[in-house]
Amino acid sequence: MSTLSVPPLLSSPRDDAMHLHRAFKGFGSDKSAVINILAHRDAAQRALIQHEYRALYAEDLPRRLSSELSGNLETALLLWMHDPPGRDAMIVRQALRKDLLNLETATEVICSRTSSQIQVFKQHYYAKYGVHLEHDIELRASGDHKKLLLAYVSTPRYEGREVDRVMAEKDARALYKAGEKRWGTDEKTFIRVFCERSAAHLTAVDSAYHGMYGKSLKKAIKNETSGPFEHALKTILQCSENPAKHFAKLLRKAMKGLGTNDSALIRVIVTRTEIDMQYIKAEYRKEYKKTLNDAVNSETSGHYRTFLLALLGPNQ
C-alpha cells in the first residue's frame, strides 16, 4: 500500500485533512500515511487539522479514526489527538469512573503535574464533564489519599527555583517529628508540606532531611506510609526532583517482565512527547543502559510500534 509522504512543515492543515481523507478511502486505511501525518504535528496543528476536516467533510476526525483503527494504535492515536490539558482531563476522568476505577493512574497524572498544569486541566475537566475534579476525587478516593489529592489540586504552588534554606530545614524537622520521631504518623504535616511547597523547595527539604537524619525523605515515606497515600507522596517527591527520571522508571516498569502494560506505555509516551521526552530518553539510557526506542521496538509491533517510535523521534 502506498504511503503518503507529507513534508511536516510544508503541508497546511487543510492539505493534511485532505491527505487523511484520502488515506481512509478504499478497503482498509493507509495507516502508514495517517501516522506519517499525525505523529509529526503539534497540538495546535492537530486542532487545526480537526477543524479543517470537519469543515471539508462534515465529519469528526477522531470518530473517523476510531472507525478506521483498532487496538493499541487506536488508543494511542485518539489520545494523541487531544491537547495536553484536555488529555489529562480525559485520563483522570476515566480513572475516576466507578466501573473502571484506577486510583493509581489518577494519582500518577495529578501528582506529576505542575500547579499551573493542574489549574488548566481542571478547567477542561469542568467544561467537558460538567463536574469539578474535586467532586470526583471526593467520590472515589478515601482517607489521607483523598485529603492529599484534594489539597494538591486546589493549592497554588510557586514554580520558580528560589528556595528559603531555613524554611526547608524547618519543614525537614516538621516531617521528622510527624513521622520517624513518633509512634504513628501525623499525615496532616506530610499533606501540608507536600501540597503547599514548590518543587525546588521539596528538593531542598529532602536534602536537608538527609543531612540532618542520615536518610532520604523517600525512605521515610516508605517506612511511615503505605498504599495510595505513599504512592502520591513518592510521585510528588520524585517529580519535584527529576520528573524525567520518574517517567523513565514508569516506562521501564510498563515494559519489564512478562507482557507489556500497553495502557501505561501509551499514557506516558503520549502525554510527555510534547513536554520532556528528550530528557526522559536521556534518563532511560543512563539508568537502563538501553535506548528507550530500542526498548519500545522490542516490546511492540506493527503500526502501533511505528506510531510510538515516530513520537519518540531519533534513537539516541
C-alpha positions as CSV (number, residue, x, y, z in Angstrom):
1,M,0.0,0.0,0.0
2,S,1.4,3.4,-0.9
3,T,2.5,5.8,1.8
4,L,1.7,9.4,1.5
5,S,4.9,11.1,2.5
6,V,3.9,14.5,3.8
7,P,6.7,17.1,4.5
8,P,6.0,18.1,8.1
9,L,6.4,21.8,7.7
10,L,5.2,22.4,4.2
11,S,1.8,20.9,4.5
12,S,-1.1,23.1,5.6
13,P,-3.8,21.8,8.0
14,R,-6.2,21.7,5.0
15,D,-3.8,19.7,3.0
16,D,-3.3,17.3,5.9
17,A,-7.1,16.9,6.3
18,M,-7.4,16.0,2.6
19,H,-4.4,13.6,2.7
20,L,-6.0,11.9,5.8
21,H,-9.4,11.6,4.0
22,R,-7.6,10.0,1.0
23,A,-5.8,7.6,3.4
24,F,-9.2,6.4,4.7
25,K,-10.6,5.7,1.2
26,G,-10.9,2.2,-0.2
27,F,-10.7,-1.1,1.5
28,G,-8.7,-0.7,4.7
29,S,-7.0,2.6,5.5
30,D,-3.4,3.6,4.8
31,K,-2.3,3.5,8.4
32,S,1.3,4.5,7.5
33,A,0.0,7.7,5.9
34,V,-2.2,8.5,8.9
35,I,0.8,8.0,11.2
36,N,3.1,9.9,8.9
37,I,0.9,13.0,9.1
38,L,-0.4,13.0,12.7
39,A,2.7,11.8,14.6
40,H,4.6,14.9,13.3
41,R,2.0,17.6,14.1
42,D,2.0,19.5,17.4
43,A,-1.2,20.1,19.5
44,A,-2.0,23.4,17.7
45,Q,-1.6,21.8,14.3
46,R,-3.7,18.8,15.3
47,A,-6.5,21.1,16.4
48,L,-6.4,22.9,13.1
49,I,-6.4,19.7,11.1
50,Q,-9.5,18.5,13.1
51,H,-11.2,21.9,12.3
52,E,-10.4,21.7,8.6
53,Y,-11.5,18.0,8.4
54,R,-14.9,18.9,9.9
55,A,-15.3,21.8,7.6
56,L,-14.4,19.8,4.5
57,Y,-16.2,16.5,5.2
58,A,-18.8,17.3,7.9
59,E,-17.3,14.6,10.0
60,D,-15.5,14.4,13.3
61,L,-11.8,13.3,12.7
62,P,-11.4,11.4,16.0
63,R,-14.6,9.5,15.2
64,R,-13.4,8.6,11.8
65,L,-10.0,7.5,13.2
66,S,-11.9,5.3,15.7
67,S,-13.8,3.5,12.9
68,E,-10.6,3.0,10.8
69,L,-8.2,1.9,13.5
70,S,-8.3,-0.7,16.3
71,G,-6.4,-2.0,19.3
72,N,-3.4,-0.1,20.8
73,L,-2.9,2.0,17.7
74,E,-6.4,3.4,18.0
75,T,-6.0,4.0,21.8
76,A,-2.7,5.8,21.3
77,L,-3.7,7.9,18.3
78,L,-7.0,9.0,19.8
79,L,-5.2,10.1,23.0
80,W,-2.6,12.0,20.9
81,M,-5.4,14.0,19.1
82,H,-6.2,15.9,22.3
83,D,-4.2,18.8,23.6
84,P,-2.2,18.2,26.8
85,P,-4.8,19.6,29.4
86,G,-7.8,18.0,27.6
87,R,-5.9,14.7,27.5
88,D,-5.1,14.9,31.2
89,A,-8.7,15.6,32.0
90,M,-9.8,12.6,29.9
91,I,-7.3,10.2,31.5
92,V,-8.2,11.3,35.1
93,R,-12.0,11.2,34.4
94,Q,-11.7,7.6,33.1
95,A,-9.5,6.6,36.0
96,L,-12.1,8.0,38.4
97,R,-15.1,6.3,36.8
98,K,-16.9,4.0,39.2
99,D,-16.8,1.0,36.8
100,L,-13.1,1.5,35.8
101,L,-11.7,2.9,39.0
102,N,-7.9,3.2,38.8
103,L,-6.6,5.4,41.6
104,E,-3.0,4.6,40.7
105,T,-3.4,6.2,37.2
106,A,-5.4,9.2,38.6
107,T,-2.6,9.7,41.2
108,E,0.2,9.3,38.7
109,V,-1.3,12.1,36.5
110,I,-2.4,14.5,39.2
111,C,0.7,14.3,41.3
112,S,3.2,14.6,38.4
113,R,1.7,17.8,37.1
114,T,2.7,21.4,38.0
115,S,0.3,23.7,39.8
116,S,-0.4,25.7,36.6
117,Q,-0.9,22.5,34.5
118,I,-3.5,21.3,37.1
119,Q,-5.4,24.6,37.0
120,V,-5.7,24.4,33.2
121,F,-6.7,20.7,33.1
122,K,-9.3,21.4,35.9
123,Q,-11.0,24.0,33.7
124,H,-11.0,21.5,30.8
125,Y,-12.4,18.8,33.2
126,Y,-15.3,21.0,34.2
127,A,-16.0,22.3,30.7
128,K,-16.1,18.8,29.3
129,Y,-17.8,16.8,32.0
130,G,-19.9,19.3,33.9
131,V,-18.5,18.4,37.3
132,H,-15.5,19.7,39.2
133,L,-12.4,17.4,39.5
134,E,-12.7,17.8,43.3
135,H,-16.2,16.3,43.2
136,D,-15.0,13.1,41.5
137,I,-11.9,12.8,43.9
138,E,-14.3,13.2,46.8
139,L,-16.5,10.4,45.5
140,R,-13.8,7.9,44.5
141,A,-10.7,8.3,46.8
142,S,-10.7,7.9,50.6
143,G,-8.7,8.6,53.8
144,D,-5.4,10.5,53.7
145,H,-5.0,9.8,50.0
146,K,-8.3,11.7,49.3
147,K,-7.2,14.6,51.6
148,L,-3.8,14.9,49.8
149,L,-5.3,14.8,46.3
150,L,-7.9,17.4,47.2
151,A,-5.2,19.7,48.7
152,Y,-2.9,19.1,45.8
153,V,-5.4,20.1,43.0
154,S,-6.6,23.2,44.9
155,T,-3.4,24.7,46.3
156,P,-1.4,27.1,44.0
157,R,2.3,26.4,44.3
158,Y,5.3,28.6,43.4
159,E,7.0,27.3,40.3
160,G,10.3,29.2,40.4
161,R,13.7,27.9,41.5
162,E,14.4,30.1,44.5
163,V,14.4,28.4,47.9
164,D,14.5,29.5,51.5
165,R,17.0,27.1,53.1
166,V,15.9,28.0,56.7
167,M,12.3,27.2,55.8
168,A,13.4,23.9,54.1
169,E,15.2,22.8,57.3
170,K,12.2,23.8,59.3
171,D,10.0,21.6,57.1
172,A,12.5,18.7,57.3
173,R,12.3,18.9,61.1
174,A,8.5,19.0,61.0
175,L,8.4,15.9,58.7
176,Y,10.8,14.0,61.0
177,K,8.6,14.9,64.0
178,A,5.5,13.9,62.1
179,G,6.9,10.6,61.0
180,E,10.0,8.8,62.2
181,K,10.3,10.5,65.6
182,R,6.9,9.5,66.8
183,W,4.8,6.4,67.2
184,G,2.3,6.5,64.3
185,T,2.4,9.2,61.6
186,D,1.0,12.7,61.6
187,E,-0.3,12.6,58.0
188,K,-1.5,16.2,58.1
189,T,2.0,17.6,58.2
190,F,3.0,15.5,55.2
191,I,0.0,16.7,53.3
192,R,0.7,20.3,54.2
193,V,4.4,20.3,53.2
194,F,3.9,18.2,50.0
195,C,0.9,20.2,48.8
196,E,2.0,23.7,49.6
197,R,5.7,23.8,48.8
198,S,7.3,24.3,45.4
199,A,9.2,21.5,43.6
200,A,12.5,23.3,44.2
201,H,11.6,23.7,47.9
202,L,10.7,20.0,48.3
203,T,14.1,19.0,46.8
204,A,15.8,21.2,49.3
205,V,13.7,19.7,52.1
206,D,14.8,16.2,51.0
207,S,18.4,17.3,51.0
208,A,18.1,18.9,54.5
209,Y,16.3,15.8,55.8
210,H,19.2,13.6,54.5
211,G,21.8,15.9,56.1
212,M,20.0,16.1,59.4
213,Y,18.8,12.5,59.8
214,G,21.1,10.4,57.6
215,K,18.4,9.0,55.4
216,S,16.3,10.2,52.4
217,L,12.8,11.5,52.7
218,K,11.8,8.8,50.2
219,K,12.8,6.1,52.7
220,A,10.9,7.9,55.5
221,I,7.8,8.0,53.3
222,K,8.2,4.2,52.6
223,N,8.6,3.5,56.3
224,E,5.8,5.8,57.5
225,T,3.1,5.5,54.9
226,S,1.5,2.9,52.6
227,G,-0.9,2.3,49.7
228,P,-2.2,5.1,47.5
229,F,-1.1,7.7,50.0
230,E,2.5,6.5,49.8
231,H,2.3,6.4,46.0
232,A,1.0,10.0,45.9
233,L,3.8,11.4,48.2
234,K,6.5,9.5,46.3
235,T,5.2,10.7,43.0
236,I,5.2,14.4,44.2
237,L,8.7,14.0,45.6
238,Q,10.2,12.2,42.5
239,C,8.7,14.8,40.2
240,S,9.9,17.7,42.2
241,E,13.5,16.3,42.0
242,N,13.6,14.8,38.5
243,P,10.4,14.3,36.5
244,A,12.3,12.7,33.6
245,K,13.8,10.0,35.8
246,H,10.3,9.4,37.3
247,F,8.8,8.8,33.9
248,A,11.7,6.7,32.7
249,K,11.1,4.5,35.7
250,L,7.3,4.2,34.8
251,L,8.2,3.2,31.2
252,R,10.7,0.6,32.4
253,K,8.0,-0.8,34.7
254,A,5.5,-0.9,31.9
255,M,7.9,-3.0,29.7
256,K,9.6,-5.1,32.3
257,G,8.8,-8.8,32.9
258,L,6.2,-10.9,31.1
259,G,3.9,-8.9,28.8
260,T,3.7,-5.2,28.4
261,N,1.4,-2.8,30.2
262,D,0.4,-1.0,27.0
263,S,-2.0,1.5,28.7
264,A,0.8,2.8,30.9
265,L,3.3,2.8,27.9
266,I,0.8,4.7,25.7
267,R,-0.1,7.1,28.6
268,V,3.4,8.1,29.4
269,I,4.8,8.4,25.8
270,V,1.7,10.3,24.5
271,T,1.5,12.7,27.5
272,R,5.2,13.5,27.7
273,T,6.1,13.7,24.0
274,E,5.4,17.5,23.8
275,I,6.8,18.2,27.3
276,D,10.0,16.5,28.3
277,M,10.6,13.4,26.1
278,Q,14.2,14.2,25.3
279,Y,15.1,14.3,29.0
280,I,13.2,11.0,29.6
281,K,15.1,9.3,26.8
282,A,18.4,10.5,28.3
283,E,17.4,9.3,31.8
284,Y,16.2,5.9,30.4
285,R,19.5,5.3,28.6
286,K,21.5,6.4,31.7
287,E,19.5,4.2,34.1
288,Y,19.0,1.1,32.0
289,K,21.9,1.1,29.5
290,K,19.5,0.8,26.6
291,T,17.7,3.4,24.5
292,L,14.0,3.9,25.1
293,N,13.4,3.5,21.3
294,D,15.1,0.0,21.4
295,A,13.0,-1.0,24.4
296,V,9.8,0.1,22.7
297,N,10.8,-1.5,19.5
298,S,11.3,-4.9,21.2
299,E,8.0,-4.7,23.2
300,T,5.6,-3.6,20.5
301,S,4.8,-4.4,16.9
302,G,3.1,-3.3,13.6
303,H,1.7,0.2,13.1
304,Y,1.4,0.7,16.9
305,R,5.2,0.3,17.2
306,T,5.7,2.7,14.2
307,F,3.5,5.3,15.8
308,L,5.2,5.2,19.2
309,L,8.6,5.3,17.6
310,A,7.6,8.3,15.5
311,L,6.5,10.2,18.7
312,L,9.8,9.3,20.4
313,G,11.9,10.7,17.5
314,P,15.6,9.8,16.8
315,N,17.0,6.8,18.5
316,Q,19.5,8.3,20.9
